[in-house]
Each structure stands twice: as structure tokens, then as C-alpha cells.
């Protein structure tokens, strides 16, 4: 090999570029065996760190980008507000970038990184299933926040902050079961949806199973596809179908509060009562849910804690203080007036 680059070293050693950088600069967050392996490869291949690239990095602007999938979701509004406040408090520049449902957030981030010379990235929302090779194209620290996550994420070489969507949706459906409901419909994303909807649907099915209730495909009402699938209109439309088909259920679990609120509107419009005819439960803990009538039973996510922990991890990574962290917060079951015991 005539000329070896830092990416070549990373590939030979089977690690990320950031790990090679830590070994070269004697930074923490890397075990001795990996460090020695990297230094041996560097010595054997006569790799010389690119000082001009280092100097360019030092001259980078203090830009931190927040990439949002689902920017129209009001759940993200307080998260974005908190992120902006904390980023600016650190004297960094806040950049907000919307990512469409059908866009690849990594490709968007790579272009933004080049254009804005970012110091760090927060990925907000969506579902993350990118390969290691693709993630290594990003050369700045990043954190996944409120992103739908698979169990394997804890073994991946990046950081994340969220609630456990499977566990928390399980919690609220289990609550409905304990109220005596054994015919619970769900307003859910379609099977090919790669987002939090998929995980919340898993929690729904697991709660039924643990309460010895057989899963019934006929009680699954899939939301319309498109960017507004998690909207009140989408929930309204799904609930209308449920009512028109006279679904045999006493309770409805909607995978977001917005969907639940839309469903409530459809139920009341058709002359039914909540919770006497149908108990309705949502997920997210939107403030709006407290002020509708009846108030909504839901899972509240700790927005402020999620935002602050996301940036603590990100800035520690920017300062080379920490490697990879996976923080999971518990949600809180909020019992409103929209559910009742049978």
C-alpha cells in the first residue's frame, strides 16, 4: 500500500475512524488491546497523521445540527426548544434540518456536515437501521434521540437517548388489560413502517400475550401511509373505519396522542361515549391531551431529561470525554378520563 489513510487504518483494525483518532491522540474511551493493535498497524504501514486536516478541524465553526424526522409532530416541539436552549447556552450555533420520511438521514447529515462544517449532530425521531460502514461516513460525533431502537443498539458504536417504546407501550396496554378489557383494538403504522410505530405495536402484542389474550388481526387498524400518518386526521380516519365495521372491541390503543385525539373525535361524532362505549389510550404525553374532553390516558415521555442528556453525551463526545452511551428513560403512565374499568 503506497499511502495509507486514517480510514485504511480503521478498516484494517475493524474499528471506526473516531477510535483510530483516539488511539493516535491518546484519548480515553478505548481499551488497551484495541489501542495497541491500531498503533502497531500505524507503525507497520508508516502512517503519518494529516496535520493539515487536524488544523482544518480546529478551525471548524461551532455548529451543531438537529435532524428531525416527523417535524410536524407536536411532541418534537418542546424537545427542539430544549435542545436549542442548551446548544446556545454552550455558545454553539443551533441548526435545524427537516428530514422527510422517505429520505435517508445519513445522506442528509453527510451533505450538511460538508456544507456547515458541523461539530456534532443530533438525530431526532425516525427508526435507525443503518450499517456500520454507512455510519462511518460521518466524521463528527452524533447522538440518536427519541429514535426507534432495536435491542441490538446497545452493542453499536454510537450513542442514544430514548424511552423503550416496546416496554412503555406494553405498560399502557397492560393497564387496559388490568381494567378488564380483553378486546383491545390498535391504531398502528403499517407493517413496513420502520419507525417507533413498529416498536409500539410489538409492545401491544406482547401485553396481550402476557395477559392471555389472543392477538386478533381484525382489531388492527393501519394508518394511512405518507408523512401525515401520525396525524389527528389519520387517527380520525382509522377510527371511522373501526366504527363502520362495528369492530368487536371495548378499548382502543393509539400509538401516538395525536392519533388518539383524532380517534376520539370520530367516536364522539358518531354518537358514542368515551369511556363508556370505548376506552381510548394514547402515547407521548402531549400537553394537548390534558385539555381535551375527556382528558387522555397516555404515556408521558420525559422531554426535558431526554433533551439535556442527549446534549450532555454529545458535548462529552465532542470534547473526547466519553465513548458510546445508551441512556433509556422510563415513561410515566398518566391516567386520564378516557379510560375506565369494565
C-alpha positions in Angstrom: 0.0 0.0 0.0 1.7 3.2 -1.2 -0.1 5.7 1.0 -2.3 4.7 3.9 -5.1 6.9 5.3 -6.8 7.0 8.7 -9.8 5.2 7.0 -7.4 2.5 5.8 -6.1 2.0 9.4 -9.7 1.9 10.7 -10.6 -0.8 8.1 -7.6 -2.9 8.8 -8.3 -2.8 12.5 -12.1 -3.3 12.2 -12.9 -0.1 14.1 -14.3 3.4 13.4 -12.3 6.4 12.3 -13.0 8.1 15.7 -11.5 5.1 17.5 -8.3 5.4 15.5 -8.2 9.1 16.2 -8.5 8.4 20.0 -5.5 6.0 19.8 -3.4 8.4 17.9 -4.2 11.3 20.3 -4.0 9.1 23.4 -7.6 9.9 24.4 -9.8 7.9 26.8 -12.7 5.7 25.8 -10.6 2.9 24.1 -9.3 -0.3 25.6 -5.6 -1.1 25.6 -5.7 -4.1 23.3 -7.5 -2.1 20.6 -5.2 0.8 21.1 -2.1 -1.3 20.8 -3.5 -3.0 17.6 -4.1 0.4 16.0 -0.6 1.7 16.9 1.0 -1.4 15.6 -0.8 -1.1 12.2 0.2 2.6 12.1 3.8 1.7 12.7 3.9 -1.2 10.2 2.4 0.9 7.5 4.3 4.2 8.2 1.0 6.1 8.6 1.6 9.8 9.2 -1.4 11.8 10.6 -2.6 14.6 8.3 -1.8 17.7 10.3 -3.5 20.0 7.7 -6.7 18.0 8.3 -6.3 18.5 12.0 -5.8 22.2 11.6 -8.9 22.4 9.5 -10.8 20.6 12.2 -9.6 23.1 14.8 -10.9 25.9 12.6 -14.4 24.4 12.2 -17.3 26.5 13.3 -19.3 25.6 16.4 -22.3 24.3 14.5 -24.5 21.6 16.0 -27.2 20.2 13.7 -30.5 18.6 14.8 -32.0 16.5 12.1 -35.7 15.8 12.6 -37.9 13.1 11.1 -41.5 14.0 11.7 -41.1 17.7 12.4 -44.8 18.2 12.2 -45.3 16.0 15.3 -46.0 18.4 18.2 -44.1 16.0 20.5 -40.9 17.3 19.0 -41.6 21.0 19.6 -40.6 21.0 23.3 -37.7 18.7 22.6 -36.4 21.0 19.9 -36.9 24.1 22.1 -34.9 22.5 24.9 -32.2 21.4 22.5 -31.9 24.9 21.0 -31.7 26.4 24.5 -29.0 24.1 25.7 -26.9 24.3 22.5 -26.9 28.1 22.6 -26.1 28.1 26.3 -22.9 26.2 25.3 -22.1 29.0 22.8 -22.7 26.8 19.8 -24.9 27.6 16.8 -28.1 25.6 16.5 -29.0 24.3 13.0 -32.4 22.6 12.5 -32.8 20.3 9.4 -36.1 18.6 8.5 -35.8 15.1 7.0 -38.7 13.7 5.0 -40.0 10.2 5.9 -38.6 8.8 2.6 -35.2 10.5 3.0 -32.0 8.8 4.3 -31.0 10.8 7.3 -27.3 9.7 7.0 -27.1 11.1 3.4 -28.7 14.3 4.6 -26.2 14.5 7.5 -23.2 13.9 5.3 -24.1 16.7 3.0 -24.9 19.0 5.9 -21.6 18.1 7.6 -19.7 19.2 4.4 -21.8 22.4 3.9 -21.8 23.6 7.5 -18.6 22.1 8.9 -20.5 20.6 11.9 -19.1 19.8 15.3 -21.9 17.4 16.2 -25.3 16.0 15.1 -28.5 15.0 16.9 -30.8 12.6 15.0 -34.3 13.2 16.3 -37.2 10.8 15.5 -37.4 8.0 12.9 -36.1 4.5 13.1 -32.3 3.8 12.8 -31.1 0.7 11.0 -28.1 1.9 9.1 -25.0 -0.3 8.5 -21.7 0.3 10.3 -20.0 1.2 7.0 -22.5 3.9 6.3 -22.3 5.4 9.8 -18.5 5.6 9.5 -19.0 8.1 6.7 -19.9 10.6 9.4 -16.7 12.1 10.8 -18.3 14.1 13.7 -19.9 12.8 17.0 -23.6 12.2 16.8 -26.4 11.0 19.2 -29.7 9.4 18.4 -32.5 11.0 20.4 -36.1 9.6 20.7 -35.3 7.3 17.8 -36.9 3.9 17.5 -34.3 1.5 18.5 -33.7 -2.3 18.2 -32.4 -4.3 21.1 -29.0 -4.6 19.3 -28.4 -0.9 19.5 -26.6 -1.2 22.9 -23.8 -3.0 21.0 -23.4 -0.4 18.3 -20.7 2.2 18.1 -22.8 5.3 18.6 -24.8 6.9 21.5 -28.6 7.0 22.0 -31.2 8.5 24.3 -34.8 7.5 24.4 -37.5 5.6 26.2 -38.1 1.9 25.5 -41.0 2.1 23.1 -41.8 -1.6 23.4 -41.7 -1.5 27.2 -43.8 1.7 27.5 -46.5 0.6 25.0 -46.6 -2.7 26.9 -47.2 -0.7 30.1 -50.3 1.2 28.8 -51.8 -1.8 27.0 -51.2 -3.9 30.1 -53.1 -1.2 32.1 -56.1 -1.6 29.7 -56.0 -5.3 30.2 -55.9 -4.9 34.0 -59.0 -2.7 33.7 -60.8 -5.8 32.3 -60.5 -5.1 28.6 -59.8 -8.2 26.6 -60.8 -6.8 23.2 -58.4 -4.0 22.5 -58.1 -2.5 19.0 -54.9 -0.8 18.0 -54.4 2.1 15.5 -51.0 1.3 14.2 -48.5 2.1 11.4 -48.3 -0.4 8.5 -46.2 -3.5 8.7 -43.4 -2.0 6.5 -43.1 1.1 8.7 -39.6 1.5 10.1 -40.2 3.8 13.0 -41.4 4.0 16.6 -44.8 2.7 15.4 -43.3 -0.8 14.7 -41.9 -1.0 18.3 -45.1 0.3 19.9 -47.1 -2.4 18.0 -44.7 -5.0 19.4 -45.4 -3.8 22.9 -49.1 -4.0 22.2 -48.9 -7.6 21.1 -46.6 -8.6 24.0 -49.0 -7.1 26.6 -51.9 -9.1 25.1 -49.9 -12.3 25.1 -48.8 -11.9 28.8 -52.5 -11.3 29.7 -53.5 -14.5 27.9 -55.4 -12.5 25.3 -55.1 -13.9 21.7 -53.9 -11.4 19.1 -56.7 -10.6 16.6 -55.6 -9.2 13.3 -59.1 -7.9 12.8 -58.6 -5.4 15.6 -55.6 -3.9 13.9 -56.4 -0.7 12.0 -53.5 0.5 10.0 -52.9 4.2 9.5 -52.7 5.8 6.0 -49.2 6.0 4.5 -47.3 9.2 4.0 -45.8 12.0 6.1 -49.0 12.6 8.0 -49.6 9.0 9.1 -49.2 10.1 12.8 -51.7 13.0 12.5 -55.1 13.6 14.1 -56.7 13.2 10.6 -55.1 9.8 10.3 -56.4 8.7 13.7 -59.8 10.0 12.8 -59.9 8.1 9.5 -58.8 4.8 11.2 -61.3 5.1 13.9 -64.1 5.8 11.4 -63.2 2.6 9.7 -63.3 0.8 13.0 -66.8 2.2 13.8 -68.1 1.5 10.3 -67.0 -2.1 10.5 -68.5 -2.4 14.1 -65.3 -3.8 15.4 -65.8 -6.0 18.4 -63.7 -4.1 21.0 -64.1 -2.1 24.2 -60.8 -0.2 24.2 -58.5 1.4 21.6 -54.8 1.9 21.9 -53.4 4.6 19.5 -49.7 4.6 19.0 -49.5 8.4 19.5 -51.6 11.0 21.3 -52.4 12.8 18.0 -53.9 9.6 16.6 -55.8 9.0 19.8 -57.2 12.6 19.8 -58.3 12.1 16.1 -59.9 8.8 17.1 -61.8 10.4 20.0 -63.3 12.9 17.6 -64.6 10.2 15.3 -66.1 8.2 18.2 -67.9 11.3 19.6 -69.1 12.4 16.2 -70.8 9.0 15.7 -72.8 9.3 18.9 -70.6 7.1 21.1 -69.3 7.9 24.6 -65.7 7.8 25.9 -65.0 5.9 28.1 -68.5 4.3 28.5 -68.6 2.8 25.0 -64.8 2.9 24.2 -61.8 3.4 26.4 -59.1 5.3 24.5 -55.4 5.4 25.3 -52.5 7.2 23.5 -48.8 7.6 23.8 -46.4 10.6 24.2 -47.9 12.7 26.9 -48.7 15.8 24.8 -50.0 18.7 26.9 -52.9 18.9 24.5 -54.1 15.6 25.9 -54.8 17.2 29.3 -57.1 19.8 27.8 -59.4 17.7 25.6 -62.6 16.3 27.0 -62.3 13.6 28.2 -58.6 14.0 29.2 -56.4 11.4 27.6 -54.8 8.4 29.3 -51.3 8.2 27.9 -47.6 7.5 28.4 -45.7 10.7 29.1 -42.1 10.9 27.9 -39.6 12.9 30.0 -38.9 15.5 27.3 -36.6 17.8 29.2 -34.5 15.0 30.6 -34.2 13.4 27.1 -33.0 16.7 25.6 -30.5 17.5 28.3 -29.0 14.0 28.4 -28.7 14.0 24.6 -26.6 17.1 24.6 -24.6 16.1 27.7 -23.5 13.0 25.8 -22.9 14.9 22.5 -20.7 17.6 24.1 -18.8 15.0 26.0 -18.1 13.2 22.7 -17.1 16.5 21.1 -14.6 17.0 24.0 -13.4 13.4 23.7 -14.5 12.7 27.3 -16.8 9.7 26.6 -17.2 6.9 24.0 -20.6 5.4 23.5 -23.6 5.7 25.9 -27.1 4.3 25.6 -29.5 6.0 28.0 -33.0 4.7 28.4 -35.6 6.8 30.4 -38.8 5.4 31.8 -42.1 6.8 30.7 -44.9 7.7 33.1 -48.4 6.3 32.8 -50.8 9.2 33.0 -54.4 8.1 33.8 -56.9 10.5 32.3 -60.7 10.4 31.9 -60.6 8.5 28.6 -60.3 5.0 30.1 -62.4 3.1 32.7 -62.7 -0.3 34.3 -65.2 -2.7 32.9 
